[in-house]
Amino acid sequence: MTFSVKRTNSNAPDFVELVSLLDAELAKFNGNDDAFYSQFNKIDKINHVVLVYENDTPIACGAIKKISLDAMEVKRMFTLPNYRGKGAASILLKELEEWAKEMNYEKCVLETSKRQPDALALYEKNEYLVIPNYGQYVGVDNSICLGKDL
């Protein structure tokens, strides 16, 4: 498979469409906790979005958002189920990291759910390490936070 990447923002229709699929999937994972998590996952005003395409089909998305003077937070990572395990998410993550580096950020951080072993495996494969839960995730048992120096 040949993938291409596109940098854009949260107004991109392909991003909006993929995020709606992500939100539906997360609602299943999160169950009763979904309302808590969804309040932190609004997509308005995200200026750094990456889309991955196979030919002209959008298959994966992710974004970075400033969280501190030296760190970007990776948000809204999603790959269509039929394309998982084929390398698109790693390509996407590397592009987000490269964009953060170009803007002189020193690290990327993120939060994911302990209920998502595939997501954890992706981040560990891409050299993300467990860090203390930050911000709104402090004390949230289901959350696991990860970080990577760029």
PADO-727951 format. One record per residue: residue number from 1; residue in one letter; x negated, y negated, z negated of N, C-alpha, C in turn. Coordinates in steps of 0.1 Angstrom, whole numbers, plus 2048, in hexadecimal, padded with zeros to 3 digits. Layout:
! residues N
<r num="NUM" residu="A" n_east="X" n_north="Y" n_up="Z" ca_east="X" ca_north="Y" ca_up="Z" c_east="X" c_north="Y" c_up="Z"/>
...
END
This chain:
! residues 150
<r num="1" residu="M" n_east="7F8" n_north="80C" n_up="800" ca_east="800" ca_north="800" ca_up="800" c_east="7F7" c_north="7F4" c_up="800"/>
<r num="2" residu="T" n_east="7FB" n_north="7EA" n_up="808" ca_east="7F4" ca_north="7DD" ca_up="808" c_east="7FD" c_north="7D3" c_up="801"/>
<r num="3" residu="F" n_east="7F7" n_north="7CC" n_up="7F7" ca_east="7FF" ca_north="7C2" ca_up="7F0" c_east="7F9" c_north="7B5" c_up="7F3"/>
<r num="4" residu="S" n_east="801" n_north="7AA" n_up="7F2" ca_east="7FD" ca_north="79D" ca_up="7F3" c_east="802" c_north="795" c_up="7E7"/>
<r num="5" residu="V" n_east="7FB" n_north="78A" n_up="7E3" ca_east="800" ca_north="782" ca_up="7D8" c_east="803" c_north="774" c_up="7DD"/>
<r num="6" residu="K" n_east="80C" n_north="76E" n_up="7D5" ca_east="810" ca_north="760" ca_up="7D8" c_east="811" c_north="759" c_up="7CB"/>
<r num="7" residu="R" n_east="80B" n_north="74E" n_up="7CA" ca_east="80C" ca_north="745" ca_up="7BE" c_east="818" c_north="73B" c_up="7C1"/>
<r num="8" residu="T" n_east="820" n_north="739" n_up="7B7" ca_east="82C" ca_north="731" ca_up="7B8" c_east="830" c_north="72C" c_up="7AB"/>
<r num="9" residu="N" n_east="83C" n_north="728" n_up="7A9" ca_east="841" ca_north="724" ca_up="79C" c_east="84F" c_north="72B" c_up="799"/>
<r num="10" residu="S" n_east="855" n_north="728" n_up="78E" ca_east="861" ca_north="72F" ca_up="78A" c_east="86D" c_north="72C" c_up="792"/>
<r num="11" residu="N" n_east="86C" n_north="722" n_up="79C" ca_east="878" ca_north="720" ca_up="7A5" c_east="878" c_north="729" c_up="7B0"/>
<r num="12" residu="A" n_east="86E" n_north="731" n_up="7B2" ca_east="86E" ca_north="73A" ca_up="7BE" c_east="879" c_north="745" c_up="7BD"/>
<r num="13" residu="P" n_east="882" n_north="745" n_up="7C7" ca_east="88D" ca_north="74F" ca_up="7C7" c_east="889" c_north="75D" c_up="7C4"/>
<r num="14" residu="D" n_east="87D" n_north="762" n_up="7CA" ca_east="879" ca_north="76F" ca_up="7C8" c_east="875" c_north="772" c_up="7B9"/>
<r num="15" residu="F" n_east="870" n_north="768" n_up="7B2" ca_east="86D" ca_north="769" ca_up="7A4" c_east="87A" c_north="76A" c_up="79C"/>
<r num="16" residu="V" n_east="883" n_north="761" n_up="79F" ca_east="890" ca_north="761" ca_up="798" c_east="897" c_north="76F" c_up="799"/>
<r num="17" residu="E" n_east="896" n_north="774" n_up="7A5" ca_east="89D" ca_north="781" ca_up="7A7" c_east="896" c_north="78C" c_up="7A0"/>
<r num="18" residu="L" n_east="888" n_north="78D" n_up="7A0" ca_east="881" ca_north="797" ca_up="799" c_east="883" c_north="796" c_up="78A"/>
<r num="19" residu="V" n_east="883" n_north="789" n_up="785" ca_east="885" ca_north="787" ca_up="776" c_east="893" c_north="78C" c_up="772"/>
<r num="20" residu="S" n_east="89D" n_north="78B" n_up="77A" ca_east="8AB" ca_north="790" ca_up="776" c_east="8AA" c_north="79F" c_up="775"/>
<r num="21" residu="L" n_east="8A3" n_north="7A6" n_up="77D" ca_east="8A1" ca_north="7B4" ca_up="77C" c_east="899" c_north="7B8" c_up="76F"/>
<r num="22" residu="L" n_east="88F" n_north="7B0" n_up="76C" ca_east="887" ca_north="7B1" ca_up="760" c_east="890" c_north="7B0" c_up="754"/>
<r num="23" residu="D" n_east="898" n_north="7A5" n_up="753" ca_east="8A0" ca_north="7A3" ca_up="748" c_east="8AA" c_north="7AE" c_up="745"/>
<r num="24" residu="A" n_east="8AF" n_north="7B4" n_up="750" ca_east="8B8" ca_north="7BF" ca_up="74F" c_east="8B1" c_north="7CB" c_up="749"/>
<r num="25" residu="E" n_east="8A5" n_north="7CE" n_up="74D" ca_east="89D" ca_north="7D9" ca_up="748" c_east="899" c_north="7D6" c_up="739"/>
<r num="26" residu="L" n_east="895" n_north="7CA" n_up="736" ca_east="891" ca_north="7C7" ca_up="728" c_east="89D" c_north="7C8" c_up="71F"/>
<r num="27" residu="A" n_east="8A9" n_north="7C5" n_up="723" ca_east="8B5" ca_north="7C6" ca_up="71B" c_east="8B7" c_north="7D5" c_up="716"/>
<r num="28" residu="K" n_east="8B3" n_north="7DE" n_up="71F" ca_east="8B4" ca_north="7EC" ca_up="71B" c_east="8AA" c_north="7F0" c_up="711"/>
<r num="29" residu="F" n_east="89D" n_north="7EB" n_up="713" ca_east="892" ca_north="7EE" ca_up="70A" c_east="895" c_north="7E8" c_up="6FC"/>
<r num="30" residu="N" n_east="899" n_north="7DC" n_up="6FC" ca_east="89A" ca_north="7D4" ca_up="6F0" c_east="8A7" c_north="7D6" c_up="6E8"/>
<r num="31" residu="G" n_east="8B1" n_north="7DB" n_up="6EE" ca_east="8BD" ca_north="7DE" ca_up="6E7" c_east="8C2" c_north="7D2" c_up="6DF"/>
<r num="32" residu="N" n_east="8C4" n_north="7D4" n_up="6D2" ca_east="8CA" ca_north="7CA" ca_up="6CA" c_east="8C0" c_north="7BE" c_up="6C8"/>
<r num="33" residu="D" n_east="8B3" n_north="7C0" n_up="6CB" ca_east="8AA" ca_north="7B5" ca_up="6CA" c_east="8A9" c_north="7AC" c_up="6D6"/>
<r num="34" residu="D" n_east="8B1" n_north="7AF" n_up="6E0" ca_east="8B0" ca_north="7A8" ca_up="6ED" c_east="8B2" c_north="799" c_up="6EC"/>
<r num="35" residu="A" n_east="8BB" n_north="794" n_up="6E4" ca_east="8BE" ca_north="786" ca_up="6E3" c_east="8B2" c_north="77F" c_up="6DD"/>
<r num="36" residu="F" n_east="8AB" n_north="785" n_up="6D3" ca_east="89F" ca_north="77F" ca_up="6CE" c_east="894" c_north="77D" c_up="6D8"/>
<r num="37" residu="Y" n_east="891" n_north="787" n_up="6E0" ca_east="887" ca_north="786" ca_up="6EA" c_east="88B" c_north="77D" c_up="6F6"/>
<r num="38" residu="S" n_east="897" n_north="77E" n_up="6FA" ca_east="89B" ca_north="776" ca_up="706" c_east="89A" c_north="767" c_up="704"/>
<r num="39" residu="Q" n_east="89B" n_north="763" n_up="6F8" ca_east="89A" ca_north="754" ca_up="6F5" c_east="88C" c_north="74F" c_up="6F9"/>
<r num="40" residu="F" n_east="882" n_north="758" n_up="6F9" ca_east="874" ca_north="754" ca_up="6FC" c_east="870" c_north="756" c_up="70B"/>
<r num="41" residu="N" n_east="87A" n_north="75B" n_up="713" ca_east="877" ca_north="75F" ca_up="720" c_east="87E" c_north="757" c_up="72B"/>
<r num="42" residu="K" n_east="881" n_north="74A" n_up="728" ca_east="887" ca_north="741" ca_up="732" c_east="87D" c_north="73F" c_up="73D"/>
<r num="43" residu="I" n_east="882" n_north="73D" n_up="749" ca_east="878" ca_north="73B" ca_up="754" c_east="878" c_north="72D" c_up="75A"/>
<r num="44" residu="D" n_east="880" n_north="724" n_up="754" ca_east="87F" ca_north="717" ca_up="75A" c_east="872" c_north="710" c_up="756"/>
<r num="45" residu="K" n_east="86D" n_north="709" n_up="75F" ca_east="861" ca_north="701" ca_up="75D" c_east="854" c_north="709" c_up="75B"/>
<r num="46" residu="I" n_east="853" n_north="715" n_up="761" ca_east="847" ca_north="71C" ca_up="761" c_east="840" c_north="719" c_up="76E"/>
<r num="47" residu="N" n_east="834" n_north="713" n_up="76D" ca_east="82D" ca_north="70E" ca_up="779" c_east="824" c_north="718" c_up="77F"/>
<r num="48" residu="H" n_east="821" n_north="723" n_up="779" ca_east="817" ca_north="72C" ca_up="77E" c_east="81D" c_north="73A" c_up="77F"/>
<r num="49" residu="V" n_east="822" n_north="73D" n_up="78A" ca_east="829" ca_north="74A" ca_up="78D" c_east="821" c_north="751" c_up="798"/>
<r num="50" residu="V" n_east="81F" n_north="75E" n_up="796" ca_east="819" ca_north="766" ca_up="7A1" c_east="823" c_north="771" c_up="7A5"/>
<r num="51" residu="L" n_east="825" n_north="772" n_up="7B2" ca_east="82D" ca_north="77D" ca_up="7B8" c_east="824" c_north="786" c_up="7C0"/>
<r num="52" residu="V" n_east="828" n_north="793" n_up="7BF" ca_east="821" ca_north="79D" ca_up="7C8" c_east="82B" c_north="7A2" c_up="7D2"/>
<r num="53" residu="Y" n_east="826" n_north="7A3" n_up="7DE" ca_east="82F" ca_north="7A8" ca_up="7E9" c_east="828" c_north="7B4" c_up="7EF"/>
<r num="54" residu="E" n_east="831" n_north="7BD" n_up="7F4" ca_east="82D" ca_north="7C8" ca_up="7FD" c_east="834" c_north="7C4" c_up="80A"/>
<r num="55" residu="N" n_east="82C" n_north="7C1" n_up="814" ca_east="831" ca_north="7BA" ca_up="821" c_east="839" c_north="7AE" c_up="81C"/>
<r num="56" residu="D" n_east="846" n_north="7AD" n_up="81F" ca_east="84D" ca_north="7A1" ca_up="81B" c_east="856" c_north="7A3" c_up="80F"/>
<r num="57" residu="T" n_east="855" n_north="7AF" n_up="809" ca_east="85E" ca_north="7B2" ca_up="7FE" c_east="857" c_north="7AE" c_up="7F0"/>
<r num="58" residu="P" n_east="85E" n_north="7A6" n_up="7E8" ca_east="858" ca_north="7A3" ca_up="7DB" c_east="85A" c_north="7AF" c_up="7D2"/>
<r num="59" residu="I" n_east="84F" n_north="7B3" n_up="7CC" ca_east="84F" ca_north="7C0" ca_up="7C4" c_east="84B" c_north="7BE" c_up="7B6"/>
<r num="60" residu="A" n_east="844" n_north="7B2" n_up="7B3" ca_east="83F" ca_north="7B0" ca_up="7A5" c_east="83E" c_north="7A1" c_up="7A3"/>
<r num="61" residu="C" n_east="83F" n_north="79E" n_up="796" ca_east="83E" ca_north="790" ca_up="792" c_east="837" c_north="78F" c_up="784"/>
<r num="62" residu="G" n_east="832" n_north="783" n_up="782" ca_east="82C" ca_north="780" ca_up="775" c_east="829" c_north="771" c_up="774"/>
<r num="63" residu="A" n_east="827" n_north="76C" n_up="768" ca_east="825" ca_north="75D" ca_up="767" c_east="81B" c_north="75B" c_up="75B"/>
<r num="64" residu="I" n_east="815" n_north="74F" n_up="75B" ca_east="80D" ca_north="74B" ca_up="750" c_east="812" c_north="73D" c_up="74C"/>
<r num="65" residu="K" n_east="812" n_north="73B" n_up="73F" ca_east="817" ca_north="72E" ca_up="739" c_east="80D" c_north="72A" c_up="72E"/>
<r num="66" residu="K" n_east="80A" n_north="71D" n_up="72D" ca_east="800" ca_north="718" ca_up="723" c_east="806" c_north="71B" c_up="715"/>
<r num="67" residu="I" n_east="7FE" n_north="721" n_up="70D" ca_east="802" ca_north="724" ca_up="6FF" c_east="7F9" c_north="71C" c_up="6F5"/>
<r num="68" residu="S" n_east="7ED" n_north="719" n_up="6F9" ca_east="7E4" ca_north="711" ca_up="6F1" c_east="7DA" c_north="70A" c_up="6FA"/>
<r num="69" residu="L" n_east="7D1" n_north="702" n_up="6F5" ca_east="7C7" ca_north="6FB" ca_up="6FD" c_east="7BE" c_north="704" c_up="705"/>
<r num="70" residu="D" n_east="7BC" n_north="710" n_up="700" ca_east="7B3" ca_north="719" ca_up="707" c_east="7B9" c_north="726" c_up="70C"/>
<r num="71" residu="A" n_east="7C6" n_north="728" n_up="70A" ca_east="7CD" ca_north="735" ca_up="70D" c_east="7D9" c_north="733" c_up="715"/>
<r num="72" residu="M" n_east="7DB" n_north="73C" n_up="71F" ca_east="7E8" ca_north="73E" ca_up="726" c_east="7EE" c_north="74A" c_up="721"/>
<r num="73" residu="E" n_east="7FC" n_north="74A" n_up="721" ca_east="804" ca_north="756" ca_up="71D" c_east="809" c_north="75C" c_up="72A"/>
<r num="74" residu="V" n_east="807" n_north="769" n_up="72B" ca_east="80C" ca_north="770" ca_up="736" c_east="81B" c_north="774" c_up="733"/>
<r num="75" residu="K" n_east="824" n_north="770" n_up="73D" ca_east="832" ca_north="772" ca_up="73B" c_east="838" c_north="778" c_up="747"/>
<r num="76" residu="R" n_east="844" n_north="77E" n_up="745" ca_east="84D" ca_north="782" ca_up="74F" c_east="847" c_north="78C" c_up="759"/>
<r num="77" residu="M" n_east="83F" n_north="795" n_up="754" ca_east="838" ca_north="7A0" ca_up="75D" c_east="843" c_north="7AA" c_up="760"/>
<r num="78" residu="F" n_east="844" n_north="7AD" n_up="76D" ca_east="84E" ca_north="7B7" ca_up="771" c_east="849" c_north="7BD" c_up="77F"/>
<r num="79" residu="T" n_east="84B" n_north="7CA" n_up="780" ca_east="849" ca_north="7D0" ca_up="78D" c_east="855" c_north="7D9" c_up="790"/>
<r num="80" residu="L" n_east="85A" n_north="7D9" n_up="79C" ca_east="865" ca_north="7E1" ca_up="7A0" c_east="862" c_north="7F0" c_up="79D"/>
<r num="81" residu="P" n_east="86B" n_north="7F7" n_up="798" ca_east="868" ca_north="805" ca_up="794" c_east="862" c_north="80E" c_up="79E"/>
<r num="82" residu="N" n_east="866" n_north="80D" n_up="7AB" ca_east="860" ca_north="815" ca_up="7B6" c_east="852" c_north="812" c_up="7B9"/>
<r num="83" residu="Y" n_east="84D" n_north="806" n_up="7B4" ca_east="83F" ca_north="802" ca_up="7B7" c_east="836" c_north="804" c_up="7AA"/>
<r num="84" residu="R" n_east="83B" n_north="808" n_up="7A0" ca_east="833" ca_north="80A" ca_up="793" c_east="828" c_north="815" c_up="795"/>
<r num="85" residu="G" n_east="81D" n_north="812" n_up="78F" ca_east="812" ca_north="81C" ca_up="790" c_east="80A" c_north="81C" c_up="79D"/>
<r num="86" residu="K" n_east="80C" n_north="811" n_up="7A5" ca_east="805" ca_north="810" ca_up="7B2" c_east="7FB" c_north="805" c_up="7B3"/>
<r num="87" residu="G" n_east="7F9" n_north="7FE" n_up="7A7" ca_east="7EF" ca_north="7F4" ca_up="7A6" c_east="7F4" c_north="7E5" c_up="7A8"/>
<r num="88" residu="A" n_east="800" n_north="7E3" n_up="7AB" ca_east="805" ca_north="7D6" ca_up="7AD" c_east="804" c_north="7CD" c_up="7A0"/>
<r num="89" residu="A" n_east="808" n_north="7D3" n_up="794" ca_east="807" ca_north="7CC" ca_up="788" c_east="7F9" c_north="7C7" c_up="784"/>
<r num="90" residu="S" n_east="7EF" n_north="7D0" n_up="787" ca_east="7E2" ca_north="7CC" ca_up="784" c_east="7DD" c_north="7C1" c_up="78D"/>
<r num="91" residu="I" n_east="7E1" n_north="7C1" n_up="79A" ca_east="7DE" ca_north="7B7" ca_up="7A3" c_east="7E4" c_north="7AA" c_up="79E"/>
<r num="92" residu="L" n_east="7F0" n_north="7AA" n_up="79A" ca_east="7F8" ca_north="79F" ca_up="795" c_east="7F1" c_north="799" c_up="789"/>
<r num="93" residu="L" n_east="7ED" n_north="7A1" n_up="77F" ca_east="7E7" ca_north="79D" ca_up="773" c_east="7DA" c_north="796" c_up="776"/>
<r num="94" residu="K" n_east="7D2" n_north="79C" n_up="77F" ca_east="7C5" ca_north="796" ca_up="782" c_east="7C7" c_north="788" c_up="789"/>
<r num="95" residu="E" n_east="7D1" n_north="787" n_up="791" ca_east="7D3" ca_north="77A" ca_up="797" c_east="7D7" c_north="76F" c_up="78D"/>
<r num="96" residu="L" n_east="7E0" n_north="773" n_up="783" ca_east="7E3" ca_north="76A" ca_up="778" c_east="7D7" c_north="766" c_up="770"/>
<r num="97" residu="E" n_east="7CE" n_north="770" n_up="76D" ca_east="7C2" ca_north="76D" ca_up="766" c_east="7B9" c_north="763" c_up="76E"/>
<r num="98" residu="E" n_east="7B8" n_north="766" n_up="77A" ca_east="7AF" ca_north="75D" ca_up="783" c_east="7B5" c_north="74F" c_up="783"/>
<r num="99" residu="W" n_east="7C2" n_north="74D" n_up="784" ca_east="7C8" ca_north="740" ca_up="784" c_east="7C5" c_north="739" c_up="777"/>
<r num="100" residu="A" n_east="7C7" n_north="740" n_up="76C" ca_east="7C4" ca_north="73B" ca_up="75F" c_east="7B5" c_north="736" c_up="75E"/>
<r num="101" residu="K" n_east="7AC" n_north="73E" n_up="763" ca_east="79E" ca_north="73B" ca_up="763" c_east="79B" c_north="72E" c_up="76B"/>
<r num="102" residu="E" n_east="7A2" n_north="72D" n_up="777" ca_east="7A0" ca_north="721" ca_up="77F" c_east="7A4" c_north="715" c_up="778"/>
<r num="103" residu="M" n_east="7AE" n_north="716" n_up="76F" ca_east="7B2" ca_north="70A" ca_up="767" c_east="7AB" c_north="709" c_up="75A"/>
<r num="104" residu="N" n_east="7A0" n_north="710" n_up="759" ca_east="797" ca_north="70F" ca_up="74D" c_east="79C" c_north="714" c_up="740"/>
<r num="105" residu="Y" n_east="7A6" n_north="71E" n_up="741" ca_east="7AA" ca_north="724" ca_up="735" c_east="7A0" c_north="730" c_up="732"/>
<r num="106" residu="E" n_east="79F" n_north="733" n_up="725" ca_east="795" ca_north="73C" ca_up="721" c_east="79A" c_north="74A" c_up="71E"/>
<r num="107" residu="K" n_east="7A8" n_north="74B" n_up="71C" ca_east="7AD" ca_north="758" ca_up="719" c_east="7BC" c_north="759" c_up="71E"/>
<r num="108" residu="C" n_east="7C1" n_north="765" n_up="71F" ca_east="7CF" ca_north="768" ca_up="721" c_east="7D4" c_north="770" c_up="715"/>
<r num="109" residu="V" n_east="7E0" n_north="76D" n_up="711" ca_east="7E6" ca_north="775" ca_up="706" c_east="7F4" c_north="779" c_up="70B"/>
<r num="110" residu="L" n_east="7FA" n_north="783" n_up="705" ca_east="807" ca_north="787" ca_up="708" c_east="80E" c_north="78F" c_up="6FD"/>
<r num="111" residu="E" n_east="81B" n_north="790" n_up="6FE" ca_east="822" ca_north="799" ca_up="6F5" c_east="82A" c_north="7A3" c_up="6FD"/>
<r num="112" residu="T" n_east="82A" n_north="7AF" n_up="6F8" ca_east="832" ca_north="7B9" ca_up="6FE" c_east="839" c_north="7C2" c_up="6F3"/>
<r num="113" residu="S" n_east="840" n_north="7CB" n_up="6F7" ca_east="848" ca_north="7D3" ca_up="6ED" c_east="841" c_north="7E1" c_up="6EB"/>
<r num="114" residu="K" n_east="841" n_north="7E5" n_up="6DE" ca_east="83C" ca_north="7F2" ca_up="6DB" c_east="844" c_north="7FD" c_up="6E2"/>
<r num="115" residu="R" n_east="850" n_north="7F9" n_up="6E7" ca_east="859" ca_north="803" ca_up="6EE" c_east="855" c_north="804" c_up="6FD"/>
<r num="116" residu="Q" n_east="84B" n_north="7FD" n_up="701" ca_east="847" ca_north="7FD" ca_up="70F" c_east="839" c_north="803" c_up="711"/>
<r num="117" residu="P" n_east="837" n_north="810" n_up="710" ca_east="82A" ca_north="816" ca_up="712" c_east="823" c_north="813" c_up="71F"/>
<r num="118" residu="D" n_east="82B" n_north="812" n_up="72A" ca_east="825" ca_north="810" ca_up="737" c_east="81F" c_north="802" c_up="738"/>
<r num="119" residu="A" n_east="826" n_north="7F8" n_up="731" ca_east="820" ca_north="7EA" ca_up="731" c_east="813" c_north="7EA" c_up="729"/>
<r num="120" residu="L" n_east="814" n_north="7F1" n_up="71D" ca_east="808" ca_north="7F1" ca_up="715" c_east="7FC" c_north="7F8" c_up="71C"/>
<r num="121" residu="A" n_east="7FF" n_north="802" n_up="724" ca_east="7F4" ca_north="809" ca_up="72C" c_east="7EF" c_north="800" c_up="736"/>
<r num="122" residu="L" n_east="7F7" n_north="7F8" n_up="73D" ca_east="7F3" ca_north="7EF" ca_up="747" c_east="7E9" c_north="7E5" c_up="741"/>
<r num="123" residu="Y" n_east="7ED" n_north="7DF" n_up="736" ca_east="7E5" ca_north="7D4" ca_up="730" c_east="7D7" c_north="7DA" c_up="72A"/>
<r num="124" residu="E" n_east="7D8" n_north="7E6" n_up="724" ca_east="7CC" ca_north="7EC" ca_up="71F" c_east="7C2" c_north="7EF" c_up="72B"/>
<r num="125" residu="K" n_east="7C8" n_north="7F4" n_up="736" ca_east="7C0" ca_north="7F7" ca_up="742" c_east="7B9" c_north="7EB" c_up="747"/>
<r num="126" residu="N" n_east="7BF" n_north="7DF" n_up="745" ca_east="7BA" ca_north="7D3" ca_up="74A" c_east="7B2" c_north="7CB" c_up="73F"/>
<r num="127" residu="E" n_east="7AE" n_north="7D2" n_up="735" ca_east="7A5" ca_north="7CD" ca_up="72A" c_east="7AB" c_north="7C3" c_up="720"/>
<r num="128" residu="Y" n_east="7B8" n_north="7C4" n_up="71E" ca_east="7BF" ca_north="7BD" ca_up="714" c_east="7BD" c_north="7C4" c_up="707"/>
<r num="129" residu="L" n_east="7BB" n_north="7BD" n_up="6FC" ca_east="7B9" ca_north="7C3" ca_up="6EF" c_east="7C4" c_north="7BE" c_up="6E5"/>
<r num="130" residu="V" n_east="7C8" n_north="7C6" n_up="6DC" ca_east="7D2" ca_north="7C2" ca_up="6D2" c_east="7CC" c_north="7B6" c_up="6CA"/>
<r num="131" residu="I" n_east="7D5" n_north="7AC" n_up="6C8" ca_east="7D2" ca_north="7A0" ca_up="6C0" c_east="7DD" c_north="79F" c_up="6B6"/>
<r num="132" residu="P" n_east="7DB" n_north="797" n_up="6AB" ca_east="7E6" ca_north="794" ca_up="6A2" c_east="7F2" c_north="78E" c_up="6A9"/>
<r num="133" residu="N" n_east="7FE" n_north="792" n_up="6A5" ca_east="80A" ca_north="78C" ca_up="6AB" c_east="809" c_north="77D" c_up="6A9"/>
<r num="134" residu="Y" n_east="80D" n_north="776" n_up="6B3" ca_east="80C" ca_north="767" ca_up="6B2" c_east="81A" c_north="761" c_up="6B4"/>
<r num="135" residu="G" n_east="81B" n_north="754" n_up="6B0" ca_east="827" ca_north="74C" ca_up="6B2" c_east="834" c_north="753" c_up="6AD"/>
<r num="136" residu="Q" n_east="83E" n_north="754" n_up="6B5" ca_east="84B" ca_north="75A" ca_up="6B1" c_east="84A" c_north="769" c_up="6AF"/>
<r num="137" residu="Y" n_east="83F" n_north="76F" n_up="6B3" ca_east="83E" ca_north="77E" ca_up="6B1" c_east="838" c_north="782" c_up="6A4"/>
<r num="138" residu="V" n_east="833" n_north="779" n_up="69C" ca_east="82E" ca_north="77C" ca_up="68F" c_east="839" c_north="783" c_up="686"/>
<r num="139" residu="G" n_east="835" n_north="78F" n_up="681" ca_east="83F" ca_north="796" ca_up="679" c_east="84A" c_north="79E" c_up="680"/>
<r num="140" residu="V" n_east="849" n_north="79E" n_up="68E" ca_east="853" ca_north="7A6" ca_up="696" c_east="84D" c_north="7B3" c_up="698"/>
<r num="141" residu="D" n_east="853" n_north="7BD" n_up="692" ca_east="84D" ca_north="7CB" ca_up="692" c_east="84C" c_north="7D1" c_up="6A0"/>
<r num="142" residu="N" n_east="855" n_north="7CE" n_up="6A9" ca_east="855" ca_north="7D4" ca_up="6B6" c_east="84B" c_north="7CD" c_up="6C0"/>
<r num="143" residu="S" n_east="847" n_north="7C2" n_up="6BC" ca_east="83D" ca_north="7BA" ca_up="6C5" c_east="82F" c_north="7BE" c_up="6C3"/>
<r num="144" residu="I" n_east="828" n_north="7BF" n_up="6CE" ca_east="819" ca_north="7C1" ca_up="6CE" c_east="813" c_north="7B6" c_up="6D6"/>
<r num="145" residu="C" n_east="80A" n_north="7AF" n_up="6D1" ca_east="803" ca_north="7A4" ca_up="6D9" c_east="7F5" c_north="7A8" c_up="6DD"/>
<r num="146" residu="L" n_east="7F2" n_north="7A4" n_up="6E9" ca_east="7E5" ca_north="7A8" ca_up="6EF" c_east="7DE" c_north="79B" c_up="6F4"/>
<r num="147" residu="G" n_east="7D1" n_north="79C" n_up="6F5" ca_east="7CA" ca_north="791" ca_up="6FB" c_east="7BE" c_north="795" c_up="703"/>
<r num="148" residu="K" n_east="7B9" n_north="78C" n_up="70B" ca_east="7AD" ca_north="78F" ca_up="713" c_east="7A5" c_north="782" c_up="715"/>
<r num="149" residu="D" n_east="798" n_north="782" n_up="713" ca_east="78F" ca_north="777" ca_up="716" c_east="78D" c_north="777" c_up="725"/>
<r num="150" residu="L" n_east="78D" n_north="76C" n_up="72B" ca_east="78C" ca_north="76B" ca_up="73A" c_east="77D" c_north="769" c_up="73E"/>
END
